[in-house]
Structures are given as C-alpha cells and as structure tokens.
C-alpha cells in the first residue's frame, strides 16, 4: 500500500482529523495508565524527577538550586501539579499527558502509511508499550514529535516549515540539551535531503531560516541564562560534567548471543528479544540510510515517513547505546518501529504491511514484559510486592522499595525532629518528597566518581546545613564494587564516618546504614 500523495488536494481533504488521532492517543495512553499507573517505584531516577518538580513548585531553579536536568520537564510537571496534586501517581499522569503528544505525533506519521483503523489502533498500542517507564516518556515522545515534524518538512519544505522545525529544535533543547543535539542532527540530515538537487540557494536559505528558528525556540533558556542570578555558572558546570563523564554509566550491550540460557523461559525470551532489537537498530540504520540518501526528490516525498524515521532514529541510537539496557533502548524504539512499518509498506511482498504492526506489537510486549506495571502484577519482582501508602496514595511497590520507604518514614516521623536536617544518599531522592522533606545539599545523585573539589564543596554544604541524620545505601551499582559510595566519594564517606555514628533501626535493607551526628558535633 502506497502513501497518499500530499500533492493531491483531494487526498489532503480526506485526511483523518488530527483531533481523532489525538483522541485515540489519549484513550490508549490514559486508559493504560489507569490500569497500572500505581504499580512500581524507582526512588532513584523517578525520585530525581519527583524531587525536581516539587522544588520548582516551591520556587527553586533547576541546576542552580538543586541538581537537575534542563528545566522543561520540571516546569511541565509543576504546572500539572497544581491541577492533579503532589503525589507520585499524579506526577506520572502528567508525564502520560506529555506521552499523549508523542503518541499523537506518531499516529499522524503512521496515518500517512495507512488509514485503516485497525492498523492505527495497533500502532498506537505499539507506541504506548514503548513508553516505559512512564517517568522517561519525555524522551520517546520528543523523538516521535521530531519524526512528525520531519515528515511535515519533507511534505512541503517551505521556509515557514524550516523555521518551524528550528523552533521545535530550540524548544526541545529546553526539555533536555541532549534532545536539542539529537534534533539538530536529525533535521540537519533532513534539510540536506531536501536541498539535494535544488542549487546553492536551497543549501543556504533553508538552513539559515532553520538556525533562526532554533534561536527563537531556545529563547526561554537564553532568558534564564541572562536574567536568573547564578544560573549561568551552574549551567556551565553541568555542561562540562556531561562532556567529561557522559550522562549515563555504560553497560555492556546485551547482544542475543550473550543471553544466559539458564534464565526462566519468559525472562530468557525477553532478554533475547532485547538483544535482537539492538541488532535490528543497527541493521535498519545501515540499510535505511543508504536507501534514503539515494532517493530522488519525487521519491523522497513518497517515502517521507521512512526518511524522517531514519534521520531521527540515527541520533537517538546514541541514547540507546549510551547505557545499553531496556530503558534506554526504549528511547529509540518508537521511531524505529515507525521506520520498520514504513519499510514494510515499500516491501515487494504485498502482505508485509499487514503483519508488520501486529508482529512489532507482540515483540514490544514480550520485551517490556517486566518493565510495565501490568507485567509486574503478573510477574512480581524478586521478593514480591507490597501495597503501601506513598504521599497519601496507595501504591504497589517492590519489597525492597517498601522497606526503604518505611525506614524513611520512621526516620522523619519518629527519630528526627522536625527541624533536624536529613540526608539521603547516594541516589534516594524520592525519599525527600515521599517524606515531605527537602535536601540539605544541592547534589542529589552520587553515582559517578566525584572530583575531590566537588566532594569538599558537598562536605561544606553538609556542615553549613548542620545535617543530623544520614541514610546511606552503600551498594554496588551494576554489580560493580568500585561504584559503591565509599569508593566513588571516599572523602565524603570518611567525613561521615568521622562525625556520624551508626544508629540501629530495624528493617533496613542490605547495604543500607543509618548514621547520626555524634553528640560532640551537634
């Protein structure tokens, strides 16, 4: 089945209204959320987002006042917090609302492949499956929006649309500077495709207008850098840290031939599919890039979905391999899925497009089986789950997370006085909003080895805040003993051992300790 030609006015008039596709995206996204939106809890990464949204709601500035990503996602969450509430499930729902934008964009691109309702329904479900975990759905959604923006550019490469994709690039950089870079690469490739065979003017005017659009879209961040006191130095520090260390701890790519054959059947299947998708990502990009850049202008318009999906998936593949696990693979999978669907519609086998979407949906479900809340209900994590109250909302969480929440609640509610400052280390940021406490220091996430100067700064903050209690998980991240807190932050660990003493509390998880400032230091 061929894509409808946008050169035909009648075809344009027959387009399914964007409102209908948006309604489908909302029904699928929010409907799934109501099924399992209260299942699971990640005190580290999800807690990092939750703390940031709470801090922005208090009037704090991301990066300057607390360790954070770029401000866009916190502003989004804080705005919805006024409507939905401050508990974690409400924060997840605000993320799902952003997901609706991404799924709508993906469906608008898929609609150019087929208008069949069953195809669109299956594609919508496919995209929703890859929006895991929900607190990370900003990444997948921005990628899908970039794909649709690329389709619009290829359909009618006017100067207005060059300006539009530029503004989009700048705005997404406010959500995350990595997205700004990824969109920069993707649209540079697409603009180069558009300019082929159209003379020097096309290579100069379009890109210039696009660059102007980037500046316009990035104005909110530029204004913050200019007018918010102290924001620029922290912005620089964050950028330097990212360039020096990267944004993620790398792990080995789980190629299918590395899968442990002793795993239980469902876990073996999930791991095998995960590894196979990393292979698929590389093979697709290698073949699709060659095909796309050999297309002529007329064919490029007909294959606009494939071209846009290829150019967007390429930079987002960096995200997938920066930490090669199922979570980061998921950031590149929605656009890859659209690209594979587009390729199926161009396949010489006429029935290929009919089975592509159901097959990709089945693979997505099996791969994410242990990621989704629904999957965790069917296949509970090791140690099982418990239902407990988290900031006034009943949630089903893993046993270890439940123990951490209970210890945090006992510490803040029974042991520590209301004015005594508590520090949660190394990456338990979620315990601050769950206990309605604030971090006494700026840094929230101690996973990478820390420079001695930075450790000294943090120690000074601890002393200036007169921290009285410390709850520390000295565990081996990724199973690596060198990534225990005592090894990544030896100066801080020595300081805590010198001025704080162990305090016994029942129910502490393994590798977790509670420390109280010694009497002579109070």
C-alpha positions in Angstrom: 0.0 0.0 0.0 1.5 3.3 -1.1 1.5 6.5 1.0 -1.1 9.1 -0.1 0.5 12.0 -2.1 0.3 15.4 -0.4 0.4 17.0 -3.9 -3.2 15.9 -4.4 -5.6 18.3 -2.7 -8.4 15.7 -2.6 -6.1 13.4 -0.6 -5.3 16.2 1.8 -9.1 16.8 2.3 -9.6 13.1 3.1 -7.1 13.1 5.9 -8.4 11.9 9.2 -8.7 14.9 11.5 -5.8 15.3 13.9 -8.3 15.5 16.7 -9.4 11.9 16.0 -5.9 10.6 16.3 -5.3 12.7 19.4 -8.4 11.2 21.0 -7.1 7.7 20.1 -3.7 8.6 21.7 -5.4 9.9 24.9 -7.7 6.8 25.2 -4.8 4.4 24.8 -2.3 6.3 27.0 -4.6 7.3 29.8 -6.5 4.1 29.7 -3.4 2.0 30.2 -2.3 4.4 32.9 -5.5 3.7 34.9 -4.7 0.0 34.7 -1.3 0.1 36.3 -0.3 3.7 37.0 0.1 2.9 40.7 2.4 0.0 40.3 6.2 0.1 40.9 8.5 2.7 42.2 12.0 3.9 41.4 13.4 6.0 44.2 16.5 7.0 42.2 15.6 8.1 38.7 11.8 8.6 39.2 12.6 10.2 42.6 15.0 12.6 40.9 12.2 13.9 38.7 9.7 14.0 41.5 12.1 16.0 43.7 12.7 18.4 40.9 9.1 19.0 40.2 8.4 19.6 44.0 11.4 22.0 44.1 10.2 24.0 41.1 6.8 24.2 42.7 8.5 25.8 45.7 10.1 28.4 43.5 13.6 26.8 43.2 15.6 27.0 40.0 16.8 23.7 38.3 20.6 23.3 38.2 21.2 26.4 40.3 19.3 25.4 43.5 19.3 21.6 43.1 20.9 19.1 40.8 18.7 18.7 37.7 18.2 18.2 34.0 17.2 21.2 31.8 14.1 23.0 33.2 11.4 22.0 30.7 10.2 18.7 32.2 10.1 20.2 35.7 8.1 23.2 34.6 5.7 20.8 32.8 5.3 18.6 36.0 5.0 21.6 38.3 2.2 23.2 36.1 0.2 20.0 36.2 0.9 19.6 39.9 -1.4 22.5 40.6 -4.3 20.6 38.9 -3.6 17.0 39.7 -1.9 17.1 43.1 1.5 16.4 44.6 1.6 12.6 44.9 3.7 10.4 42.7 0.8 8.8 40.8 -0.3 12.4 39.8 3.2 13.1 38.6 3.1 10.0 36.4 -0.3 11.1 35.0 1.3 14.5 34.0 4.0 12.5 32.2 1.3 10.5 30.4 -0.2 13.8 29.2 3.1 14.6 27.5 3.1 11.0 26.2 -0.2 11.7 24.5 1.5 14.4 22.4 4.2 11.9 21.3 1.7 9.1 20.5 -0.4 11.6 18.6 2.6 12.7 16.5 3.5 9.0 15.9 -0.1 8.2 14.7 -0.1 11.3 12.4 3.0 9.9 10.8 1.6 6.4 10.6 -1.6 7.7 9.1 0.4 8.6 6.0 1.2 4.9 5.7 -2.4 3.6 6.1 -5.8 5.0 7.2 -7.0 1.6 8.3 -8.4 1.9 11.8 -7.0 -1.5 12.9 -3.5 -0.5 11.7 -3.7 2.8 13.6 -5.0 1.1 16.7 -2.2 -1.5 16.7 0.4 1.2 16.0 -0.9 3.3 18.9 -0.7 0.3 21.2 2.8 -0.4 19.9 3.9 3.2 20.7 2.4 3.0 24.2 4.2 -0.2 25.1 7.5 1.5 24.4 6.6 4.5 26.7 8.2 2.7 29.6 9.0 3.6 32.3 6.5 6.5 32.4 8.8 9.0 34.0 11.0 8.6 31.0 8.3 9.1 28.3 9.6 12.6 27.6 12.4 11.0 25.6 10.3 8.8 23.4 7.6 11.5 22.9 10.1 14.1 21.8 11.6 11.7 19.3 8.2 10.9 17.9 7.3 14.6 17.6 10.6 15.2 15.8 9.7 12.4 13.4 6.4 14.0 12.6 8.0 17.4 12.2 10.4 15.8 9.8 7.5 14.4 7.8 5.9 17.8 7.6 9.2 19.3 6.4 9.6 16.7 3.6 5.9 17.1 2.5 6.3 20.8 2.0 9.9 22.1 2.5 8.8 25.8 2.7 10.8 28.4 4.6 7.9 28.5 7.2 8.4 24.8 7.9 12.2 25.3 8.1 11.5 27.9 10.7 9.0 25.7 12.4 11.4 22.7 12.8 14.0 25.2 14.1 11.7 26.5 16.8 10.9 22.9 17.7 14.6 22.1 18.0 15.2 25.0 20.3 12.2 24.2 22.5 13.2 20.6 22.8 16.6 21.7 23.9 14.8 23.4 26.8 13.4 20.0 27.7 16.9 18.5 27.5 20.0 19.6 25.8 20.6 16.1 24.5 17.3 16.4 22.7 18.5 19.7 21.2 21.6 17.9 19.9 19.6 14.9 18.6 17.1 17.1 16.8 20.0 19.2 15.4 21.5 16.2 13.8 18.1 14.8 12.6 16.9 18.0 11.0 20.4 18.8 9.5 20.1 15.4 7.7 16.6 16.1 6.6 17.4 19.6 5.4 20.3 18.2 3.4 18.0 15.7 1.8 15.5 18.5 0.9 18.3 20.7 -0.6 19.7 18.0 -2.8 19.4 18.9 -6.5 18.0 22.4 -5.8 21.1 24.5 -6.2 23.2 26.6 -3.8 20.2 28.8 -2.7 18.5 25.8 -1.1 21.7 24.9 0.8 21.9 28.4 2.2 18.4 30.0 2.7 16.7 27.0 4.3 19.4 26.2 6.8 19.7 29.9 7.7 16.0 30.1 8.5 16.2 26.9 10.5 19.1 28.3 12.6 17.0 31.5 13.3 14.2 29.2 14.4 16.5 27.4 16.8 17.4 30.6 18.5 13.8 31.6 18.8 12.8 28.3 20.3 15.7 28.4 22.7 14.8 31.9 24.0 13.3 30.7 27.3 16.6 29.1 28.2 18.6 32.1 26.9 16.5 34.4 29.0 17.1 32.3 32.1 20.8 32.3 31.5 20.7 36.1 31.2 18.3 37.2 34.0 18.4 34.4 36.7 21.2 35.1 39.1 23.6 32.2 39.5 22.1 30.1 36.7 24.8 30.5 34.1 27.7 29.2 36.2 25.7 26.0 37.2 24.6 25.6 33.5 28.2 25.6 32.5 29.2 23.2 35.2 26.5 20.8 34.2 27.6 21.0 30.5 31.2 20.4 31.4 30.3 17.4 33.6 28.2 15.9 30.8 31.0 16.3 28.2 33.6 14.9 30.7 31.6 11.9 32.1 28.7 11.4 29.8 25.1 11.3 31.1 24.9 7.6 31.8 27.0 4.8 33.3 27.8 2.5 30.4 27.0 -1.2 30.5 27.8 -4.0 28.0 25.4 -4.3 25.1 23.2 -7.4 25.8 23.7 -9.0 22.4 21.4 -12.0 21.9 24.4 -14.4 21.9 25.3 -13.2 25.4 21.9 -14.1 26.9 22.1 -16.5 29.9 20.4 -19.7 28.7 19.7 -20.7 32.3 17.1 -17.9 32.7 13.4 -18.9 33.2 11.5 -19.1 29.9 9.8 -15.7 29.9 12.9 -13.9 31.1 15.0 -15.7 28.5 12.6 -14.6 25.8 12.5 -11.0 26.9 16.3 -10.9 27.2 16.7 -12.5 23.7 14.3 -10.0 22.1 16.0 -7.1 23.8 19.4 -8.1 22.4 17.9 -8.8 19.0 16.4 -5.3 18.9 19.9 -3.8 19.4 20.9 -5.7 16.3 17.8 -4.6 14.4 18.5 -1.0 15.3 22.0 -1.1 13.7 20.9 -3.1 10.6 17.9 -0.8 10.0 20.1 2.3 10.1 22.7 0.8 7.9 20.2 -0.2 5.2 17.8 2.7 5.5 20.4 5.5 5.4 21.8 4.1 2.1 18.3 3.8 0.7 17.1 7.2 1.8 20.1 9.2 0.6 19.8 7.6 -2.8 16.2 8.8 -3.3 15.4 11.5 -5.7 13.2 14.4 -4.8 9.9 12.8 -6.0 10.6 9.5 -4.3 11.7 11.3 -1.2 8.2 12.8 -0.8 6.6 9.4 -1.3 9.0 7.9 1.3 8.8 10.8 3.7 7.9 8.6 6.7 10.8 6.3 6.1 13.2 9.2 5.6 12.1 11.1 8.7 12.1 7.9 10.8 15.6 7.1 9.7 17.1 10.5 10.3 15.5 10.8 13.7 16.4 7.3 14.8 20.1 7.7 13.9 20.9 10.3 16.7 18.6 8.6 19.2 20.5 5.4 18.7 23.2 7.1 20.7 20.8 7.3 23.6 20.1 3.6 23.3 23.8 2.6 23.3 24.8 5.2 25.9 23.6 2.7 28.5 22.6 -0.4 26.7 19.6 -1.6 28.7 15.9 -2.0 28.0 15.1 1.5 29.4 17.5 3.3 27.1 16.7 1.0 24.1 13.1 2.2 24.6 14.1 5.8 23.8 14.9 4.8 20.2 12.3 2.2 19.7 9.2 4.2 18.8 10.8 5.9 15.9 12.5 2.7 14.9 9.1 1.0 14.9 7.6 3.7 12.7 10.6 3.3 10.4 10.2 -0.5 10.2 6.5 0.0 9.4 7.3 2.4 6.6 9.8 -0.1 5.2 7.2 -2.8 5.3 4.9 -0.7 3.1 7.7 -0.4 0.5 8.5 -4.2 0.6 7.9 -6.1 -2.6 5.9 -8.7 -0.7 2.4 -7.2 -0.8 1.2 -8.6 2.6 4.2 -7.5 4.6 2.5 -4.3 5.8 -0.5 -6.3 7.2 1.6 -8.3 9.6 4.3 -5.8 10.5 2.4 -3.8 13.1 1.0 -6.9 15.0 4.4 -8.6 14.9 6.1 -5.5 16.2 3.5 -5.1 18.9 4.0 -8.7 20.0 7.8 -8.2 20.2 7.3 -5.0 22.2 5.0 -6.6 24.7 7.3 -9.6 25.2 10.4 -7.4 25.5 8.8 -5.0 28.0 7.1 -7.7 30.0 9.0 -6.9 33.2 9.0 -3.2 32.6 5.4 -2.3 32.7 3.3 -2.1 35.8 0.9 -4.7 34.3 3.8 -7.0 33.8 4.9 -6.5 37.4 1.5 -7.5 38.5 1.7 -10.8 36.5 5.4 -11.4 37.2 6.2 -9.8 40.6 9.9 -8.8 41.1 12.2 -10.9 43.3 11.0 -10.6 46.8 7.4 -9.8 45.8 5.4 -6.6 46.1 3.5 -4.8 48.8 0.7 -2.3 48.9 1.6 0.8 50.9 0.8 4.5 51.1 3.2 6.8 49.3 2.4 10.5 49.9 -1.2 9.8 50.6 -1.8 7.4 47.7 -1.9 3.6 47.8 0.8 2.1 45.5 2.0 -1.4 44.8 5.8 -1.4 45.2 8.6 -3.9 45.4 9.5 -5.2 48.8 12.9 -3.5 48.9 11.4 -0.1 47.9 8.8 -0.7 50.6 11.4 -1.2 53.2 13.3 2.0 52.2 10.0 4.0 52.3 9.2 2.6 55.7 12.7 3.4 57.0 12.5 6.9 55.6 9.1 7.5 57.1 10.2 6.2 60.6 13.3 8.3 60.4 11.5 11.5 59.5 8.4 10.9 61.6 9.8 9.3 64.8 13.6 9.7 65.2 14.4 13.0 63.7 13.0 16.2 65.0 11.0 18.5 62.5 13.9 20.9 62.4 16.7 18.3 62.1 18.2 18.0 58.6 18.3 14.6 57.0 20.5 13.5 54.1 19.6 10.5 51.8 22.5 9.0 49.9 23.6 8.2 47.2 20.5 8.3 44.9 17.4 8.1 47.1 16.0 11.4 46.0 12.5 10.0 46.0 12.6 9.8 49.8 12.6 13.6 50.1 9.1 14.2 48.5 7.7 11.0 49.9 8.5 12.2 53.5 7.9 15.9 52.6 11.5 16.9 53.4 14.0 19.0 51.4 17.5 18.0 50.6 20.0 19.9 52.8 22.5 19.9 49.9 22.3 20.8 46.3 23.6 17.4 44.9 21.0 14.6 44.7 22.6 11.8 42.7 26.0 10.4 43.7 26.8 7.6 41.2 29.8 8.7 39.2 33.2 9.1 40.9 33.2 12.6 42.3 36.1 15.1 41.9 37.8 16.0 45.3 36.9 19.7 44.9 33.2 18.8 44.4 33.4 16.4 47.4 34.8 19.3 49.5 32.0 21.6 48.4 29.4 19.0 49.4 31.0 18.4 52.8 30.9 22.2 53.4 27.2 22.2 52.5 26.6 19.3 54.9 28.2 21.2 57.7 26.6 24.5 56.9 23.2 22.8 56.9 24.0 21.1 60.2 22.8 17.7 58.9 21.9 15.5 61.9 21.0 12.2 60.1 22.2 10.3 57.1 20.6 7.3 55.5 23.1 5.7 53.1 22.9 2.8 50.7 26.4 1.7 50.1 25.5 -0.8 47.4 27.4 -2.0 44.3 25.8 -0.2 41.3 25.5 -2.5 38.3 27.2 -5.1 40.5 30.5 -3.1 40.4 32.2 -2.8 43.8 34.1 0.3 42.5 30.8 2.1 42.2 29.9 1.8 45.9 29.5 5.2 47.6 32.6 4.6 49.7 34.7 4.2 46.5 33.1 6.9 44.4 33.1 9.5 47.2 35.8 8.5 49.6 36.3 11.9 51.1 32.6 12.2 52.0 32.5 8.7 53.2 35.4 9.3 55.6 33.8 12.6 56.8 30.6 10.8 57.6 32.4 8.1 59.5 34.3 10.7 61.5 31.5 12.9 62.5 28.5 10.5 62.5 27.9 7.2 64.3 25.8 4.2 63.3 22.3 4.1 64.6 20.4 0.9 64.7 17.0 0.7 63.1 15.0 -2.5 62.3 14.0 -3.2 58.8 16.9 -1.6 57.0 17.6 -3.2 53.5 21.0 -4.8 52.9 24.0 -2.4 52.3 21.9 0.4 54.0 23.0 2.2 57.1 21.6 5.0 59.3 24.0 7.5 60.7 23.5 10.1 63.4 25.8 13.1 64.2 27.8 12.5 67.3 27.0 14.5 70.4 30.2 16.5 70.3 29.4 17.7 66.8 25.8 18.8 67.3 
